[in-house]
Amino acid sequence: MQKNSPPTVALVYDRLNTRYGGAEYLLELFLEAFPQAPIFTSVYHPQASFVNQVRVKTSFLQKLHLSRWHQWLAPLMPLAFESFNLAQFDVVISLTSAEAKGVLTKPNQLHLSYIFSPSKYLYEYQDKYQPKKFSFKFFWLQPLIELARKYLSWWDRTASLRPDKIFTLSQISAQKIKHIYRLKSEVIYPAFKLNRLPIKPKAELLPADFPAFLLSLSRLVAYKRVAWAIKVAVERQQPLLIIGQGTEKQNLFQLYPQLTYERKAGESILAACQAAKNKLIIFLGACSDLECLSLAKQAQAALALGDDDFGLVPLEMLANGTPVIVAKNAGVTELIAKQTGVAVFDPQKPPTLSSLLDQLPKKAYLNLDLIKQLEANRFIERWQSLVQREWRKHQLL
């Protein structure tokens, strides 16, 4: 490439096989920031419909037709990312909480890694990623599983040394990177969607006599602590609407099956809430942005109880006036702990969620300066200028 011409960029992402969420929103911003960049990933599934498939370059694992069950491919993930040939690109940006940081680059290339968090299934929630039923039924596989985990942990620490510079989402994630990898990282807080609800929604989503309710909006995985939200709702005898999908749904449904209702395929939210009379826990599944915001606007509070690497949902709730309870160890807490309408709880102590709910005001507010700081355009421009700056510095080495 000619000196002073823009560097060619490649994006690398762990896997594209889940529905839209916070990490996918950040990837979308990078795709917008670098519109010519292809995206290299281990496996792709069409439900990741937010990305143009033309830009997606998959590894050899795609041929195994296990894109929905990537957990079974974990021992092969290191080889998948090491097999990518990225030699034609000047700058490689890996966006990762798992293996994407392990791609191989040459000395003349610049590798920047936006590490959301060290791999949770290796260092933080090993037991959560291997259900007890699996451990009991396949006990004879435990030695092989443990051997694979040791190998993956060794490889993951080795792979963390490959990027030229590491960035991350929050100070909490930076502390984890320092503790696990013994590496420094620079914090760049993510942007969030500033969706505003129309003054008059087109249709009512809830029955007119629906009682004051709580809201949970997240992927249904163990570390999100949706089970705690369910328990406090039952304790308070207050309805909880759960938006989201994930591997923990069946386990959550079984906590209080007599008090739980799941929206049927094709059923409207209004019809589901009418059918769920005398139920406290209502699983709504996937909802549109407008539906999420409409429900948030009417909720007494949103419960964001997981130890998220950052956590965009609390910001979206606060921007629309919805009070929220957020976990102390979520990265977003660094920014919103003192905002009006926020209650912070410590998961290490006995939860006092019910009393925190009673202390929340009816209306929440998000500081305008914070909204400007986390604008999508500002995030995109920062990464564009950062890549240019770091590439110029790299060329001088």
C-alpha positions as CSV (number, residue, x, y, z in Angstrom):
1,M,0.0,0.0,0.0
2,Q,1.1,3.6,-0.6
3,K,2.2,5.7,2.3
4,N,-0.5,7.9,3.7
5,S,-3.2,5.9,2.0
6,P,-5.9,4.5,4.3
7,P,-5.1,1.1,5.7
8,T,-7.0,-2.0,4.6
9,V,-9.0,-3.4,7.6
10,A,-10.3,-6.8,8.5
11,L,-12.7,-7.5,11.4
12,V,-12.6,-10.7,13.3
13,Y,-15.5,-11.9,15.5
14,D,-15.9,-15.0,17.6
15,R,-19.1,-16.4,16.0
16,L,-22.1,-15.1,14.2
17,N,-24.8,-17.5,15.3
18,T,-27.0,-15.6,17.8
19,R,-29.8,-13.1,17.6
20,Y,-29.2,-9.4,18.0
21,G,-27.8,-8.3,21.4
22,G,-25.3,-5.8,22.9
23,A,-22.2,-7.4,21.3
24,E,-23.9,-7.6,18.0
25,Y,-24.8,-3.9,18.2
26,L,-21.1,-3.0,18.7
27,L,-20.1,-5.2,15.8
28,E,-22.7,-3.4,13.7
29,L,-21.0,-0.1,14.6
30,F,-17.7,-1.4,13.5
31,L,-19.2,-2.6,10.2
32,E,-20.4,0.9,9.7
33,A,-17.1,2.5,10.7
34,F,-15.2,0.3,8.2
35,P,-17.6,-0.4,5.4
36,Q,-15.1,-2.1,3.2
37,A,-13.9,-4.5,5.9
38,P,-14.9,-8.2,5.6
39,I,-15.7,-10.0,8.9
40,F,-13.9,-13.3,9.7
41,T,-15.7,-15.6,12.1
42,S,-15.7,-19.3,13.1
43,V,-19.3,-20.1,12.2
44,Y,-22.3,-18.2,10.8
45,H,-26.0,-18.9,11.1
46,P,-28.7,-17.0,9.2
47,Q,-30.4,-15.8,12.4
48,A,-27.6,-13.3,12.7
49,S,-29.6,-11.4,10.1
50,F,-28.2,-8.0,11.0
51,V,-25.0,-8.5,9.0
52,N,-24.8,-8.8,5.2
53,Q,-23.7,-12.4,4.6
54,V,-21.6,-11.2,1.6
55,R,-19.1,-9.7,4.1
56,V,-18.9,-12.9,6.2
57,K,-15.9,-15.2,5.8
58,T,-16.2,-18.4,7.9
59,S,-13.7,-21.0,9.0
60,F,-13.6,-24.7,8.1
61,L,-15.9,-25.3,11.1
62,Q,-18.8,-24.0,9.0
63,K,-18.7,-27.2,7.0
64,L,-19.5,-29.3,10.1
65,H,-23.1,-27.8,10.1
66,L,-22.9,-27.2,13.9
67,S,-23.2,-23.4,13.8
68,R,-26.1,-23.4,16.4
69,W,-24.1,-25.7,18.8
70,H,-20.7,-24.0,18.8
71,Q,-20.0,-25.3,22.3
72,W,-19.3,-28.7,20.8
73,L,-16.7,-27.1,18.6
74,A,-14.7,-25.4,21.4
75,P,-11.6,-27.6,21.2
76,L,-11.3,-26.8,17.4
77,M,-11.8,-23.0,17.8
78,P,-8.1,-22.2,18.2
79,L,-7.3,-23.9,15.0
80,A,-10.2,-22.3,13.2
81,F,-8.9,-18.8,14.0
82,E,-5.3,-19.6,13.4
83,S,-6.2,-21.0,9.9
84,F,-7.4,-17.6,8.6
85,N,-5.1,-16.0,6.0
86,L,-5.2,-12.3,6.8
87,A,-2.0,-11.3,5.0
88,Q,-3.7,-8.9,2.6
89,F,-4.9,-6.6,5.3
90,D,-2.9,-3.8,7.0
91,V,-5.0,-3.6,10.2
92,V,-6.9,-6.5,11.9
93,I,-9.5,-5.6,14.6
94,S,-10.7,-8.5,16.7
95,L,-13.9,-8.1,18.7
96,T,-14.0,-10.8,21.2
97,S,-14.8,-12.5,24.5
98,A,-13.3,-15.8,23.3
99,E,-11.0,-16.9,20.5
100,A,-11.0,-14.2,17.9
101,K,-8.0,-12.5,19.5
102,G,-5.9,-15.6,18.6
103,V,-5.7,-14.9,14.8
104,L,-2.2,-14.9,13.4
105,T,-0.7,-11.7,11.9
106,K,2.7,-10.7,10.6
107,P,5.1,-8.0,11.9
108,N,4.1,-5.6,9.2
109,Q,0.4,-5.8,10.2
110,L,-1.3,-4.1,13.1
111,H,-3.6,-6.1,15.3
112,L,-6.0,-4.2,17.6
113,S,-8.2,-6.2,19.9
114,Y,-11.4,-5.0,21.6
115,I,-11.7,-7.6,24.3
116,F,-15.1,-7.5,25.9
117,S,-14.0,-9.9,28.6
118,P,-11.7,-12.9,29.2
119,S,-13.5,-16.1,28.2
120,K,-16.2,-16.6,30.8
121,Y,-16.5,-20.3,30.2
122,L,-12.8,-20.7,31.1
123,Y,-12.4,-18.3,34.1
124,E,-15.6,-17.2,35.6
125,Y,-18.6,-19.5,35.1
126,Q,-17.2,-22.9,34.3
127,D,-20.0,-24.7,36.2
128,K,-22.7,-22.6,34.5
129,Y,-21.5,-23.6,31.0
130,Q,-21.7,-27.3,31.9
131,P,-25.2,-28.2,33.3
132,K,-25.4,-30.6,36.3
133,K,-27.6,-33.0,34.2
134,F,-24.8,-33.2,31.6
135,S,-22.1,-33.8,34.3
136,F,-24.2,-36.7,35.8
137,K,-25.2,-38.3,32.5
138,F,-21.8,-38.1,30.9
139,F,-19.6,-38.4,33.9
140,W,-17.2,-40.6,31.9
141,L,-16.4,-37.6,29.7
142,Q,-15.2,-35.5,32.6
143,P,-11.5,-36.3,32.2
144,L,-11.6,-35.3,28.5
145,I,-13.6,-32.2,29.3
146,E,-11.1,-31.1,31.9
147,L,-8.2,-31.8,29.6
148,A,-9.8,-29.7,26.8
149,R,-10.4,-26.9,29.3
150,K,-6.7,-26.9,30.4
151,Y,-5.6,-26.8,26.8
152,L,-8.1,-24.0,25.9
153,S,-7.0,-22.0,29.0
154,W,-3.3,-22.3,28.0
155,W,-4.1,-21.4,24.4
156,D,-6.3,-18.4,25.4
157,R,-3.5,-16.9,27.6
158,T,-1.1,-17.4,24.7
159,A,-3.5,-15.9,22.2
160,S,-3.9,-12.8,24.5
161,L,-0.3,-11.9,23.7
162,R,-0.9,-11.7,19.9
163,P,-2.7,-8.3,19.6
164,D,-0.4,-5.3,19.4
165,K,-2.8,-3.3,21.6
166,I,-5.8,-4.2,23.7
167,F,-8.9,-2.2,24.3
168,T,-11.9,-3.1,26.5
169,L,-15.4,-2.0,27.5
170,S,-15.0,-0.9,31.2
171,Q,-12.6,-0.6,34.1
172,I,-14.0,-3.9,35.5
173,S,-13.1,-5.7,32.3
174,A,-9.7,-4.0,32.3
175,Q,-9.1,-5.4,35.8
176,K,-10.1,-8.9,34.6
177,I,-7.7,-8.6,31.7
178,K,-4.9,-7.5,34.0
179,H,-5.6,-10.3,36.5
180,I,-6.0,-13.2,34.1
181,Y,-3.7,-12.1,31.2
182,R,-1.3,-9.8,33.1
183,L,-1.8,-7.2,30.4
184,K,-2.8,-3.6,30.3
185,S,-5.8,-2.4,28.2
186,E,-7.3,0.9,27.3
187,V,-11.0,1.5,28.1
188,I,-13.3,2.7,25.4
189,Y,-16.9,2.7,26.6
190,P,-19.4,1.4,24.0
191,A,-22.1,3.5,22.4
192,F,-25.8,2.7,23.0
193,K,-28.9,3.1,21.0
194,L,-30.8,6.2,21.9
195,N,-34.2,4.9,20.8
196,R,-37.0,7.2,21.7
197,L,-40.6,6.1,22.0
198,P,-43.2,7.8,19.8
199,I,-45.5,10.1,21.8
200,K,-48.5,8.0,20.8
201,P,-47.8,4.2,20.3
202,K,-49.9,2.8,17.5
203,A,-51.5,0.1,19.7
204,E,-51.8,-0.8,23.3
205,L,-49.5,-3.7,24.3
206,L,-51.1,-4.4,27.7
207,P,-54.6,-4.9,29.0
208,A,-56.1,-1.7,30.5
209,D,-56.2,-3.3,34.0
210,F,-52.8,-4.8,33.9
211,P,-51.1,-4.2,37.4
212,A,-47.7,-2.5,38.0
213,F,-45.1,-4.9,36.7
214,L,-41.3,-5.4,36.5
215,L,-39.3,-6.0,33.3
216,S,-36.3,-8.2,32.5
217,L,-34.7,-7.7,29.1
218,S,-31.6,-9.9,28.4
219,R,-30.3,-13.1,26.9
220,L,-31.5,-16.0,29.0
221,V,-28.2,-17.3,30.2
222,A,-27.1,-18.1,33.7
223,Y,-24.8,-15.1,34.5
224,K,-27.7,-12.7,33.7
225,R,-29.4,-13.8,36.9
226,V,-32.9,-13.7,35.5
227,A,-33.7,-16.4,38.2
228,W,-33.2,-13.7,40.8
229,A,-35.6,-11.4,39.0
230,I,-38.2,-14.2,39.0
231,K,-37.8,-14.9,42.7
232,V,-38.2,-11.3,43.7
233,A,-41.3,-11.0,41.5
234,V,-42.8,-14.1,43.2
235,E,-41.8,-12.8,46.6
236,R,-43.6,-9.5,45.9
237,Q,-46.5,-11.1,44.1
238,Q,-45.8,-8.7,41.2
239,P,-45.9,-9.6,37.5
240,L,-42.5,-9.9,35.7
241,L,-42.4,-9.6,31.9
242,I,-39.3,-11.4,30.5
243,I,-38.0,-10.4,27.1
244,G,-35.3,-12.5,25.5
245,Q,-34.3,-16.0,24.5
246,G,-31.5,-18.3,25.5
247,T,-30.3,-21.7,26.8
248,E,-31.6,-21.1,30.3
249,K,-35.2,-20.6,29.4
250,Q,-36.4,-24.1,30.3
251,N,-34.6,-24.0,33.7
252,L,-36.2,-20.6,34.4
253,F,-39.6,-21.9,33.4
254,Q,-39.3,-24.7,35.9
255,L,-38.7,-22.5,38.9
256,Y,-42.4,-21.7,39.3
257,P,-44.2,-23.6,36.5
258,Q,-47.7,-23.0,38.0
259,L,-47.1,-19.2,38.0
260,T,-45.4,-19.0,34.6
261,Y,-46.8,-18.4,31.1
262,E,-44.9,-18.5,27.7
263,R,-46.2,-16.5,24.8
264,K,-47.2,-18.7,21.9
265,A,-45.9,-18.3,18.4
266,G,-47.8,-15.6,16.6
267,E,-49.5,-14.5,19.8
268,S,-49.5,-10.7,20.4
269,I,-48.2,-9.3,23.7
270,L,-51.7,-8.1,24.5
271,A,-53.2,-11.6,24.0
272,A,-50.4,-13.2,25.9
273,C,-50.9,-11.0,28.9
274,Q,-54.7,-11.6,28.8
275,A,-54.1,-15.3,28.6
276,A,-51.6,-15.2,31.5
277,K,-54.3,-14.0,34.0
278,N,-53.3,-15.2,37.5
279,K,-49.7,-15.8,36.4
280,L,-46.8,-13.8,37.6
281,I,-44.0,-14.7,35.2
282,I,-44.6,-14.1,31.5
283,F,-42.0,-15.1,28.9
284,L,-42.5,-12.9,25.9
285,G,-39.6,-14.2,23.8
286,A,-38.2,-11.9,21.1
287,C,-39.7,-8.4,20.9
288,S,-39.2,-5.5,18.5
289,D,-37.4,-2.3,19.7
290,L,-40.7,-0.5,19.7
291,E,-42.3,-3.2,21.9
292,C,-39.4,-3.2,24.3
293,L,-39.5,0.5,24.7
294,S,-43.3,0.6,25.1
295,L,-43.1,-2.0,27.8
296,A,-40.2,-0.3,29.5
297,K,-42.1,3.0,29.5
298,Q,-44.9,1.3,31.4
299,A,-42.8,-0.8,33.8
300,Q,-42.3,0.1,37.4
301,A,-38.6,-0.8,37.0
302,A,-36.2,-2.9,34.9
303,L,-34.0,-5.6,36.5
304,A,-30.5,-5.8,35.0
305,L,-28.9,-8.2,37.5
306,G,-26.1,-9.8,35.5
307,D,-22.4,-9.2,35.8
308,D,-22.3,-7.8,32.2
309,D,-19.0,-6.8,30.6
310,F,-20.7,-3.5,30.1
311,G,-24.5,-3.6,29.8
312,L,-26.5,-1.5,27.3
313,V,-30.0,-2.3,28.6
314,P,-29.8,-0.1,31.7
315,L,-28.7,2.9,29.5
316,E,-31.6,2.3,27.1
317,M,-34.1,2.1,30.0
318,L,-32.8,5.2,31.8
319,A,-32.9,7.2,28.5
320,N,-36.6,6.5,28.3
321,G,-37.3,7.3,32.0
322,T,-37.5,3.7,33.4
323,P,-35.8,3.1,36.8
324,V,-33.4,0.2,36.9
325,I,-31.6,-2.0,39.3
326,V,-28.1,-2.9,38.1
327,A,-25.4,-5.2,39.5
328,K,-22.4,-3.7,41.1
329,N,-20.0,-5.7,38.9
330,A,-21.6,-4.7,35.6
331,G,-19.3,-2.3,33.6
332,V,-22.1,0.2,33.0
333,T,-22.4,0.8,36.7
334,E,-19.2,2.8,36.5
335,L,-21.1,5.4,34.5
336,I,-24.6,5.4,35.9
337,A,-24.4,4.5,39.6
338,K,-25.2,8.1,40.6
339,Q,-27.9,8.7,38.0
340,T,-31.5,9.4,39.2
341,G,-33.5,6.2,39.1
342,V,-30.6,3.7,39.5
343,A,-30.2,1.3,42.4
344,V,-27.0,-0.7,42.6
345,F,-26.9,-4.1,44.4
346,D,-24.0,-6.3,45.4
347,P,-24.5,-10.0,44.3
348,Q,-22.0,-11.1,46.9
349,K,-24.3,-10.0,49.7
350,P,-27.8,-11.3,50.4
351,P,-30.0,-9.6,47.7
352,T,-32.2,-6.9,49.0
353,L,-33.9,-6.4,45.6
354,S,-37.4,-5.9,47.0
355,S,-36.3,-3.1,49.3
356,L,-34.3,-1.5,46.5
357,L,-37.4,-1.5,44.3
358,D,-39.4,0.2,46.9
359,Q,-36.8,3.0,47.1
360,L,-36.7,3.7,43.4
361,P,-38.3,6.9,42.2
362,K,-41.2,6.7,39.7
363,K,-39.1,8.5,37.0
364,A,-35.5,8.0,35.9
365,Y,-33.2,10.5,34.2
366,L,-30.0,10.0,32.2
367,N,-27.5,12.9,32.2
368,L,-27.3,14.7,28.8
369,D,-23.5,14.9,28.9
370,L,-23.4,11.1,29.3
371,I,-25.8,10.6,26.4
372,K,-23.5,12.7,24.2
373,Q,-20.4,10.9,25.4
374,L,-21.9,7.5,24.3
375,E,-23.4,8.6,21.0
376,A,-22.9,6.0,18.2
377,N,-21.4,8.6,15.8
378,R,-18.8,9.6,18.4
379,F,-17.9,5.9,19.0
380,I,-17.5,5.3,15.2
381,E,-15.4,8.4,14.7
382,R,-13.2,7.6,17.7
383,W,-12.4,4.1,16.3
384,Q,-11.8,5.5,12.8
385,S,-9.3,8.0,14.1
386,L,-7.7,5.5,16.5
387,V,-7.0,3.1,13.7
388,Q,-5.4,5.8,11.6
389,R,-3.3,7.0,14.5
390,E,-2.2,3.5,15.6
391,W,-1.4,2.5,12.0
392,R,0.8,5.6,11.5
393,K,2.7,4.7,14.7
394,H,3.0,1.1,13.6
395,Q,4.6,2.1,10.3
396,L,7.3,4.0,12.1
397,L,8.4,1.0,14.0
